[in-house]
Amino acid sequence: MSADDGRTWTNVFKGVRIGDTVIGQWADVPRGGILSGGVLNLSVPQGWNGSVPEFSRNYVTGGFGGSKWFKPCNDVILNPI
């Protein structure tokens, strides 16, 4: 969701993890002003089981702009205020 409470764009994603890749489809939803969709494949770091700290885009269609996502960190040492 865009920083303006999703008025510019809001996406949904549905995918399946196969090994170190998540293969799926993304789409904009009517909440935002941009409407598109396509394929989005993500890489998952090797060796991670259970909790996944990040995803990286490795293939996309339809003009999707995001490329890397991180799990929020509330650890003061790793994420100082």
C-alpha positions as CSV (number, residue, x, y, z in Angstrom):
1,M,0.0,0.0,0.0
2,S,1.4,3.4,-0.9
3,A,2.3,5.8,1.9
4,D,-0.8,7.9,1.3
5,D,-3.0,5.2,2.8
6,G,-3.2,3.4,-0.5
7,R,-4.8,6.1,-2.5
8,T,-2.1,6.0,-5.2
9,W,-1.7,2.2,-5.3
10,T,-2.6,-0.9,-3.3
11,N,-1.4,-4.4,-4.3
12,V,-2.4,-7.9,-3.4
13,F,-0.3,-11.0,-4.0
14,K,-0.9,-14.7,-4.0
15,G,1.9,-17.2,-4.4
16,V,3.4,-20.6,-3.6
17,R,6.8,-21.3,-2.2
18,I,8.8,-23.9,-4.1
19,G,12.3,-24.2,-2.5
20,D,13.9,-20.8,-2.5
21,T,11.4,-19.2,-4.8
22,V,7.9,-17.9,-4.4
23,I,5.9,-17.9,-7.7
24,G,2.7,-16.0,-7.8
25,Q,0.4,-13.3,-9.3
26,W,0.0,-9.7,-8.2
27,A,-2.8,-7.2,-8.8
28,D,-3.7,-3.7,-8.0
29,V,-7.0,-3.3,-6.2
30,P,-9.5,-0.5,-6.7
31,R,-8.6,1.3,-3.5
32,G,-5.7,3.0,-5.5
33,G,-5.7,5.0,-8.7
34,I,-3.4,2.6,-10.6
35,L,-4.9,-0.7,-11.9
36,S,-2.5,-3.3,-13.3
37,G,-1.4,-6.9,-12.5
38,G,1.0,-9.6,-13.6
39,V,3.4,-12.3,-12.5
40,L,5.7,-11.7,-9.5
41,N,8.4,-14.3,-8.6
42,L,10.4,-13.7,-5.4
43,S,13.7,-15.2,-4.1
44,V,13.9,-16.4,-0.5
45,P,17.4,-16.5,1.2
46,Q,18.8,-20.0,1.1
47,G,18.7,-21.9,4.4
48,W,15.9,-20.0,6.0
49,N,13.1,-22.2,7.5
50,G,10.1,-20.8,9.3
51,S,10.7,-17.1,9.7
52,V,11.7,-15.4,6.4
53,P,13.6,-12.1,7.0
54,E,13.4,-10.8,3.4
55,F,12.2,-11.4,-0.2
56,S,13.9,-10.1,-3.4
57,R,12.1,-9.8,-6.7
58,N,13.6,-12.0,-9.5
59,Y,10.9,-11.7,-12.2
60,V,8.0,-9.4,-12.7
61,T,5.5,-8.5,-15.4
62,G,2.9,-5.7,-15.6
63,G,5.1,-2.8,-14.3
64,F,5.3,-3.8,-10.6
65,G,7.7,-1.4,-8.9
66,G,8.8,-3.1,-5.7
67,S,12.0,-5.1,-5.6
68,K,12.9,-6.0,-2.0
69,W,10.9,-6.5,1.2
70,F,12.1,-6.9,4.8
71,K,10.5,-8.2,7.9
72,P,10.2,-5.3,10.4
73,C,12.8,-5.4,13.1
74,N,12.0,-4.1,16.6
75,D,15.4,-5.0,17.9
76,V,17.0,-1.7,19.3
77,I,20.5,-3.0,18.5
78,L,19.7,-3.8,14.8
79,N,17.1,-1.0,14.3
80,P,18.2,2.0,16.5
81,I,15.7,4.7,17.3
